[in-house]
Amino acid sequence: MIPSGRASRAHPTSITVRRRSSLAAVALATAVGLGATAAGQAGAVAPTTLRDGCAYVDDNERAQNIQTCWVPSESMQTSVAVKVRPSDRQAGGSEQAAYFLGTLSDPSANGRGELYGTEYNLVAIPDSAKTWSSNWQSTPVGNDGTPLTTYEGNTFTPQWETFIGEELPVFLNERFDIGTSGNAVSGLSIAGGQAVNLALKYPDVFSVAVSRSGYYQTDSLLGYLAVPLTLSSRHGVANGFDAMWGNPFLPGNTWGENDVTARIAEAKANGQTIIVSTGNGLVSSKAEWDEMIAQGGLAHVAIGGVLELASFTSAVLLNAQAAIFGLPVDFIYTAGAHTWNRWIRTDAEEAARLEDALRRYEEGRSPALLLSAKPEAAPDPGTTTSATETSVPASPTTTAAATPSADVAETDGVPQPTPTAKAIGAVGSGR
């Protein structure tokens, strides 16, 4: 069955991928006459001021200064829901953002605002991870044979990369003064590898990428099986094998272009920082066990272990590649399965590393601009970090409180503009 919910995206049935140059996007941001540079300068607007086209969807998000904005998109042929927590920087300072391929309210982040300093803008694209945050070649179809639809009930061919890498930065520059360069992008599970892909494809927009429990060798026999299986089992999309990147055995497919290991060397030339986090697939606490049992019994325990073990193995292979070629990829290893309790343990360190990388980028771009550094969180007792080693840590001695599994339907808090027929994409969190 297709998960109930609505996808804030659309595209005609044509498989043409519309791409505009990032330089054109920057030019458009300048042409609107808002006076913002590509780097982005903070305007004299308080973080509590609603921007045009944005609204608070509930009291909780109002308290966190999280605005839900509808972003008109040519590539998606609809308006896409985006959540933004503006920074509190003083007017005249530069503005950077951390983009999240998912929500700002997943249980592993306690709302995320608690993890990141208010000097950074937080931007979430809730629906993107549900179709791999990627550009598709044809219309996704659900497990029951029904095509995915938009809020308006139209079928569509997702073009998330074009939207996130080209259109969204222009909107954010116009409304929030966020720079069109020097930002970060982060993804969890199926959105993890794609966060790295987006950074490599749009190095002028993203200087930092964070992948949490992602997978990187997609252009392989294992990838041809794992990617469609994940889309089907986690998000109800049946035709991921040939609809997203094309049949991998036929000409015209883009599996190679979306394989992180095939292009990770570009990060060094781009001056980017890539951060990869993974567990080892072994259940490390009673809280983890209880979380998976509550979600789906012993079968879910097995699935959670296999998914994280696959991520761990993929990360180790990427780690070896990075070590051999001296690539700017940092690794965070810990025990744990594919669960929120595992992700909670490395949340703080991932956030600290992301912010540190953004500061280094900003200070390198403008040496006169000095920002107070946020202290980096102490590593978890069961966590090891490395850019060259692949040792597996022992299980942590501390446990986190049980939290909902990533497979529980999220409440994204996205306002629905119009009633519509059933649409795929409103459950899950990018796992």
C-alpha positions as CSV (number, residue, x, y, z in Angstrom):
1,M,0.0,0.0,0.0
2,I,1.1,3.6,-0.6
3,P,1.7,5.5,2.5
4,S,-0.9,8.3,2.9
5,G,0.3,11.8,2.7
6,R,1.1,14.6,0.2
7,A,4.2,15.4,-1.7
8,S,5.0,19.0,-2.3
9,R,6.4,18.6,-5.7
10,A,5.3,18.1,-9.3
11,H,6.6,17.8,-12.8
12,P,5.1,16.9,-16.2
13,T,5.4,13.3,-17.3
14,S,8.3,14.3,-19.6
15,I,11.5,12.8,-18.5
16,T,13.5,15.9,-19.4
17,V,15.7,17.2,-16.6
18,R,15.7,20.9,-16.5
19,R,19.0,22.3,-15.4
20,R,20.1,25.9,-15.0
21,S,23.6,27.0,-14.2
22,S,24.4,28.0,-10.7
23,L,25.9,31.2,-12.0
24,A,22.5,32.0,-13.5
25,A,20.9,31.4,-10.1
26,V,23.3,33.8,-8.4
27,A,22.7,36.3,-11.1
28,L,19.0,36.1,-10.5
29,A,19.5,36.7,-6.8
30,T,21.4,39.8,-7.6
31,A,19.0,41.0,-10.2
32,V,16.1,41.2,-7.8
33,G,17.7,44.2,-6.3
34,L,17.8,43.0,-2.7
35,G,21.5,43.9,-2.3
36,A,22.6,40.5,-1.1
37,T,25.9,39.1,-2.3
38,A,26.5,35.5,-3.2
39,A,28.1,35.1,0.2
40,G,25.0,36.5,1.9
41,Q,24.8,39.4,4.4
42,A,22.5,39.5,7.4
43,G,19.8,42.0,6.9
44,A,18.2,44.1,9.7
45,V,15.5,41.5,10.2
46,A,14.8,39.7,13.5
47,P,14.6,35.9,13.4
48,T,11.1,36.2,14.7
49,T,9.9,38.2,11.6
50,L,7.9,36.2,9.2
51,R,9.1,36.5,5.6
52,D,6.8,36.7,2.6
53,G,5.3,33.4,1.7
54,C,6.1,31.9,5.1
55,A,4.0,31.1,8.2
56,Y,4.2,29.4,11.6
57,V,2.2,26.2,11.5
58,D,1.9,25.7,15.2
59,D,2.9,27.1,18.6
60,N,5.8,24.7,19.0
61,E,7.5,25.9,15.8
62,R,6.7,29.5,16.6
63,A,8.5,29.1,19.9
64,Q,11.5,27.7,17.9
65,N,11.3,30.5,15.3
66,I,10.7,27.8,12.6
67,Q,8.9,29.2,9.5
68,T,7.3,27.0,6.9
69,C,7.7,28.6,3.5
70,W,6.2,27.7,0.1
71,V,8.9,28.0,-2.5
72,P,7.7,28.3,-6.2
73,S,9.7,25.8,-8.3
74,E,10.0,25.7,-12.1
75,S,11.7,22.3,-12.0
76,M,9.1,20.8,-9.7
77,Q,6.2,22.6,-11.4
78,T,4.6,23.4,-8.0
79,S,5.5,25.1,-4.7
80,V,7.6,23.1,-2.4
81,A,7.3,23.2,1.4
82,V,10.6,24.3,3.1
83,K,11.2,24.9,6.8
84,V,13.6,27.6,7.9
85,R,14.9,28.6,11.3
86,P,16.6,32.0,10.7
87,S,19.8,33.0,12.3
88,D,20.1,35.9,14.8
89,R,23.2,37.4,13.3
90,Q,23.5,41.2,13.3
91,A,22.9,43.1,10.1
92,G,26.0,43.2,7.9
93,G,27.4,39.9,8.9
94,S,27.6,36.9,6.5
95,E,24.8,34.3,6.5
96,Q,25.3,30.6,6.1
97,A,22.8,27.7,6.3
98,A,22.7,24.0,7.1
99,Y,20.3,22.3,4.7
100,F,18.7,19.0,5.9
101,L,17.2,16.5,3.5
102,G,14.4,15.7,5.9
103,T,12.7,17.5,8.8
104,L,13.9,19.8,11.5
105,S,12.0,17.8,14.1
106,D,13.3,14.2,13.9
107,P,13.6,12.5,17.3
108,S,17.4,12.1,16.9
109,A,17.9,15.8,17.0
110,N,15.4,16.9,19.7
111,G,14.2,19.5,17.2
112,R,17.8,20.2,15.8
113,G,17.6,23.7,17.1
114,E,19.2,22.5,20.3
115,L,22.2,21.1,18.5
116,Y,23.1,24.1,16.3
117,G,24.0,27.6,17.3
118,T,21.6,30.4,16.4
119,E,24.3,32.1,14.3
120,Y,23.4,29.6,11.5
121,N,20.2,29.3,9.5
122,L,18.6,25.8,9.5
123,V,16.8,24.8,6.3
124,A,14.8,21.6,6.0
125,I,13.2,20.1,2.9
126,P,10.8,17.6,4.5
127,D,9.6,15.7,1.4
128,S,12.9,15.4,-0.5
129,A,14.3,12.4,1.2
130,K,11.3,10.3,0.4
131,T,12.3,10.0,-3.2
132,W,16.0,9.9,-2.5
133,S,16.4,13.7,-2.9
134,S,17.4,13.0,-6.5
135,N,16.5,13.9,-10.0
136,W,14.3,11.2,-11.5
137,Q,14.1,10.1,-15.1
138,S,10.4,9.2,-15.0
139,T,7.4,9.2,-12.7
140,P,7.7,7.3,-9.4
141,V,5.0,4.6,-9.0
142,G,3.8,3.2,-5.7
143,N,3.8,-0.4,-4.6
144,D,0.1,-0.7,-5.5
145,G,0.7,0.7,-9.0
146,T,-0.5,4.2,-8.4
147,P,1.7,7.1,-9.6
148,L,2.9,9.6,-7.1
149,T,1.0,12.8,-7.1
150,T,1.4,16.4,-5.9
151,Y,-0.9,18.3,-3.6
152,E,-3.0,19.1,-6.6
153,G,-3.3,15.5,-7.6
154,N,-0.9,15.7,-10.6
155,T,1.7,13.0,-11.4
156,F,5.2,14.3,-11.3
157,T,8.9,13.4,-12.0
158,P,10.9,14.6,-9.0
159,Q,13.8,17.0,-9.8
160,W,15.1,17.5,-6.2
161,E,18.7,18.2,-7.1
162,T,17.7,21.0,-9.4
163,F,15.4,22.5,-6.8
164,I,17.8,22.2,-3.9
165,G,21.0,23.1,-5.7
166,E,19.7,25.9,-8.0
167,E,16.3,27.3,-7.1
168,L,16.1,27.1,-3.3
169,P,19.4,29.0,-2.7
170,V,17.9,31.9,-4.7
171,F,14.7,31.9,-2.6
172,L,16.7,31.8,0.6
173,N,19.0,34.6,-0.5
174,E,16.0,36.8,-1.4
175,R,13.9,36.1,1.8
176,F,16.5,35.3,4.5
177,D,19.8,36.9,3.1
178,I,21.3,33.4,3.2
179,G,24.4,33.1,1.0
180,T,24.3,31.1,-2.2
181,S,27.7,29.7,-1.4
182,G,29.5,28.2,1.6
183,N,26.6,26.2,3.1
184,A,26.3,22.7,4.4
185,V,23.9,19.8,3.5
186,S,23.1,16.9,5.7
187,G,21.2,13.6,5.1
188,L,20.2,10.5,7.0
189,S,20.1,7.0,5.7
190,I,18.9,7.0,2.1
191,A,19.5,10.8,2.1
192,G,23.0,10.4,3.5
193,G,24.9,9.5,0.3
194,Q,22.7,11.9,-1.6
195,A,23.8,14.8,0.6
196,V,27.3,14.1,-0.5
197,N,26.2,13.8,-4.1
198,L,24.5,17.2,-3.9
199,A,27.6,18.8,-2.4
200,L,29.8,17.4,-5.2
201,K,27.3,18.4,-7.9
202,Y,26.9,21.9,-6.4
203,P,30.3,22.8,-4.8
204,D,29.5,26.5,-5.3
205,V,26.5,26.2,-3.0
206,F,27.8,23.6,-0.4
207,S,31.2,23.6,1.2
208,V,30.2,20.9,3.7
209,A,28.3,17.6,3.5
210,V,27.3,15.3,6.3
211,S,26.1,11.7,5.7
212,R,24.6,9.8,8.6
213,S,24.3,6.0,8.0
214,G,24.4,6.5,4.3
215,Y,25.4,4.2,1.4
216,Y,28.0,5.2,-1.2
217,Q,28.8,2.5,-3.8
218,T,25.4,2.7,-5.6
219,D,26.7,1.9,-9.1
220,S,27.2,-1.8,-8.3
221,L,25.2,-5.0,-8.3
222,L,24.6,-4.6,-4.6
223,G,23.5,-1.0,-5.2
224,Y,21.1,-2.1,-8.0
225,L,19.4,-4.3,-5.5
226,A,19.7,-2.2,-2.3
227,V,18.5,1.2,-3.7
228,P,15.1,-0.1,-5.2
229,L,14.6,-2.3,-2.1
230,T,15.0,0.6,0.2
231,L,12.7,2.8,-1.8
232,S,10.0,0.1,-1.9
233,S,10.3,-1.1,1.7
234,R,10.7,2.3,3.4
235,H,8.8,4.7,1.2
236,G,6.4,2.6,-0.9
237,V,8.0,3.4,-4.3
238,A,8.0,0.4,-6.6
239,N,10.0,1.4,-9.6
240,G,13.2,2.8,-8.2
241,F,15.3,0.4,-10.2
242,D,14.6,2.1,-13.6
243,A,12.6,5.2,-12.9
244,M,15.0,7.2,-10.8
245,W,18.4,6.9,-12.5
246,G,17.3,4.7,-15.4
247,N,17.9,1.0,-16.0
248,P,21.5,0.5,-14.9
249,F,22.1,-2.0,-17.7
250,L,20.9,0.4,-20.5
251,P,22.5,3.5,-22.1
252,G,21.4,6.8,-20.6
253,N,21.4,5.7,-17.0
254,T,22.9,8.0,-14.3
255,W,23.8,5.5,-11.7
256,G,27.5,6.3,-12.2
257,E,26.9,10.0,-11.7
258,N,25.2,9.3,-8.4
259,D,27.9,6.9,-7.0
260,V,29.7,8.8,-4.3
261,T,32.9,6.8,-4.6
262,A,33.1,7.5,-8.3
263,R,33.4,11.3,-7.7
264,I,34.5,11.7,-4.1
265,A,37.9,12.9,-5.3
266,E,36.2,16.1,-6.5
267,A,35.8,17.1,-2.8
268,K,39.6,17.8,-2.5
269,A,39.7,19.9,-5.6
270,N,36.6,21.8,-4.5
271,G,38.0,22.5,-1.0
272,Q,35.0,20.8,0.6
273,T,34.7,18.9,3.9
274,I,32.8,15.6,4.0
275,I,31.7,14.1,7.3
276,V,30.5,10.4,7.4
277,S,28.9,8.8,10.4
278,T,28.0,5.1,10.9
279,G,27.2,2.4,13.4
280,N,28.5,-1.1,13.1
281,G,25.2,-2.9,12.9
282,L,25.3,-4.4,16.4
283,V,22.6,-3.6,18.8
284,S,24.4,-1.7,21.5
285,S,21.8,-1.1,24.2
286,K,18.5,-2.2,25.6
287,A,17.0,1.1,24.4
288,E,17.9,0.2,20.8
289,W,16.5,-3.3,21.2
290,D,13.3,-2.0,22.7
291,E,12.9,0.6,19.9
292,M,13.2,-2.0,17.1
293,I,11.0,-4.6,18.9
294,A,8.3,-2.0,19.4
295,Q,8.4,-1.1,15.7
296,G,8.4,-4.6,14.2
297,G,9.5,-7.4,16.4
298,L,12.5,-9.6,15.7
299,A,12.2,-9.0,12.0
300,H,12.8,-5.3,12.5
301,V,15.8,-6.0,14.7
302,A,17.3,-8.0,11.9
303,I,16.5,-5.3,9.3
304,G,17.9,-2.6,11.5
305,G,21.1,-4.5,12.0
306,V,21.5,-5.3,8.3
307,L,20.9,-1.7,7.2
308,E,23.5,-0.3,9.5
309,L,26.0,-3.0,8.8
310,A,25.6,-2.2,5.1
311,S,26.3,1.5,5.9
312,F,29.3,0.5,8.0
313,T,30.8,-1.6,5.3
314,S,30.2,1.1,2.7
315,A,31.8,3.7,4.9
316,V,34.9,1.5,5.5
317,L,35.4,1.2,1.8
318,L,35.0,4.9,1.4
319,N,37.4,5.4,4.3
320,A,40.0,3.3,2.6
321,Q,39.6,5.3,-0.6
322,A,39.9,8.6,1.3
323,A,43.0,7.4,3.1
324,I,44.8,6.3,-0.1
325,F,44.1,9.5,-2.0
326,G,44.3,11.9,0.9
327,L,40.7,13.1,0.5
328,P,39.0,15.6,3.0
329,V,36.6,13.0,4.4
330,D,36.2,12.6,8.2
331,F,34.6,9.5,9.7
332,I,32.7,8.9,12.9
333,Y,32.3,5.3,14.0
334,T,30.2,4.0,16.8
335,A,28.3,0.8,17.8
336,G,24.6,0.5,17.1
337,A,22.0,-0.4,14.5
338,H,19.8,1.6,12.2
339,T,17.9,3.3,15.0
340,W,17.2,6.7,16.5
341,N,19.1,5.6,19.6
342,R,22.2,5.1,17.5
343,W,21.9,8.4,15.8
344,I,21.3,10.3,19.1
345,R,24.8,9.2,20.3
346,T,26.6,11.0,17.5
347,D,24.2,14.0,16.9
348,A,26.2,16.4,19.0
349,E,29.6,15.5,17.4
350,E,28.1,15.7,13.9
351,A,26.7,19.1,14.6
352,A,29.9,20.4,16.1
353,R,31.9,19.2,13.1
354,L,29.5,20.7,10.7
355,E,29.6,24.1,12.4
356,D,33.4,24.0,12.7
357,A,33.7,23.3,8.9
358,L,31.4,26.2,8.1
359,R,33.5,28.5,10.4
360,R,36.7,27.4,8.7
361,Y,35.2,28.1,5.3
362,E,33.9,31.5,6.4
363,E,37.2,32.5,8.1
364,G,39.1,31.4,5.0
365,R,36.9,33.5,2.8
366,S,37.1,36.6,5.0
367,P,40.1,36.5,7.3
368,A,39.0,39.7,9.1
369,L,35.8,38.1,10.2
370,L,36.4,36.2,13.4
371,L,33.6,34.2,15.0
372,S,33.6,32.7,18.4
373,A,34.0,29.0,18.1
374,K,31.5,26.7,19.6
375,P,33.2,24.0,21.8
376,E,33.2,20.6,20.1
377,A,31.2,18.0,21.9
378,A,33.2,15.3,23.7
379,P,33.1,12.1,21.8
380,D,30.7,9.4,23.0
381,P,32.6,6.7,25.1
382,G,31.7,4.2,22.4
383,T,32.7,6.4,19.5
384,T,35.9,6.6,17.5
385,T,36.7,9.2,14.9
386,S,39.2,9.0,12.1
387,A,39.9,10.1,8.5
388,T,42.3,7.1,7.9
389,E,41.4,4.2,10.1
390,T,38.4,1.9,10.2
391,S,38.6,0.4,13.6
392,V,35.2,-0.6,15.2
393,P,34.5,0.7,18.7
394,A,33.3,-1.4,21.6
395,S,29.6,-1.0,22.5
396,P,28.9,2.1,24.6
397,T,28.3,1.6,28.3
398,T,25.7,4.3,28.4
399,T,22.3,4.1,26.8
400,A,19.8,6.7,25.5
401,A,16.2,6.8,26.4
402,A,13.9,4.9,23.9
403,T,12.6,7.1,21.1
404,P,10.3,6.5,18.2
405,S,11.7,4.5,15.3
406,A,12.5,6.3,12.0
407,D,9.8,4.2,10.4
408,V,7.0,5.9,12.4
409,A,5.1,8.4,10.3
410,E,6.4,11.9,11.0
411,T,4.4,15.0,11.7
412,D,6.2,17.4,9.4
413,G,3.9,20.3,10.2
414,V,3.6,21.2,6.6
415,P,0.4,23.1,5.7
416,Q,-1.6,21.5,2.9
417,P,-2.6,24.1,0.3
418,T,-5.4,22.1,-1.3
419,P,-7.3,18.8,-0.9
420,T,-5.8,16.1,-3.1
421,A,-5.9,12.5,-4.1
422,K,-3.6,10.1,-2.4
423,A,0.1,10.9,-2.7
424,I,3.3,9.2,-1.7
425,G,5.9,10.7,0.5
426,A,4.5,11.8,3.8
427,V,5.9,9.0,6.0
428,G,9.4,8.1,7.0
429,S,12.3,10.4,7.5
430,G,14.8,9.5,4.9
431,R,15.7,6.1,6.2
